[in-house]
């Protein structure tokens, strides 16, 4: 059974909502700004992808506010009433760790760890099974893989996936100390790339079975027709990508979707020297005519949202399907000659987009690729 994206709500450094994110990406302007969430002096960079939101509330309530805004948008898109949610076979999948911007690297972990379930309205989590996923920066995409399996096998009718990510000193310092943070800006696939910049935001994804969508007379935003999640990379360290694994997950996603190639690729590409190169080489070698498929990455525009980055990758893919266009890779100026992909540079490009491959790779050998297709297909 096919699984559709019934609703998708996001908060990004471009603002609130999928439309704001779309306009920001197609504007070609970066949303990266000087950090104010915490004192970044002394770190390799003082720039990140911040959401422009001011509040007198406690910092920890920002995540709750963002998740509720994202949930409102997802519910509205899905045209899903609370009665429908309560009466169906459903579950919530949440990545397990959350921080707030007051967390510092000197604090105990139990102070930093938050439960995002508490940020969701009680009416939507009452008597609802909750599954936990921890797969580093592929956590959201791993949750989508789990949800697709449960729905396609008719164990569930609907699944909600939710996550908020707040910039905080604790995580920033962790990435800075291993020199993952860029001293310049995030430049996916660029010959001068030297690391990531971190962003913040939130997202809620509602996945629903084809049968339930049909019964409700509802069309999805898109279909998730293929997805592969593997944990691999034996023999490599916890941060380096394994080429064979990246190739395998892309091939498996395409095979499940019954496609040899796609119309465009939303790459994981964060701007690291090693990671971007391995992904680029894998795209060319793993996919038929891989060097001809337009490739872009959103992380030069808003930064890397870590465990929440999968939401933004999915949102970008959905936007390409809706707008029949591929956003430019903001931050990419001079393509690394070793990256022999067809990168989208300079300006967004119009294209016939019926299918998108979205990559999401995480530390410790977590690899996810998914094929998202048009609701018309």
PyMOL commands that set and color helices and strands:
alter all, ss='L'
color gray80, all
select helices_A, chain A and resi 18-27+60-78+82-87+109-112+116-119+122-125+136-152+169-177+210-215+243-256+273-286+290-292+299-302+306-323+363-365
alter helices_A, ss='H'
color red, helices_A
select strands_A, chain A and resi 3-12+15-16+33-34+47-48+90-95+129-133+158-165+201-209+222-231+264-266+294-296+325-326+342-343+349-350+355-362+366-374
alter strands_A, ss='S'
color yellow, strands_A
deselect
rebuild
show_as cartoon
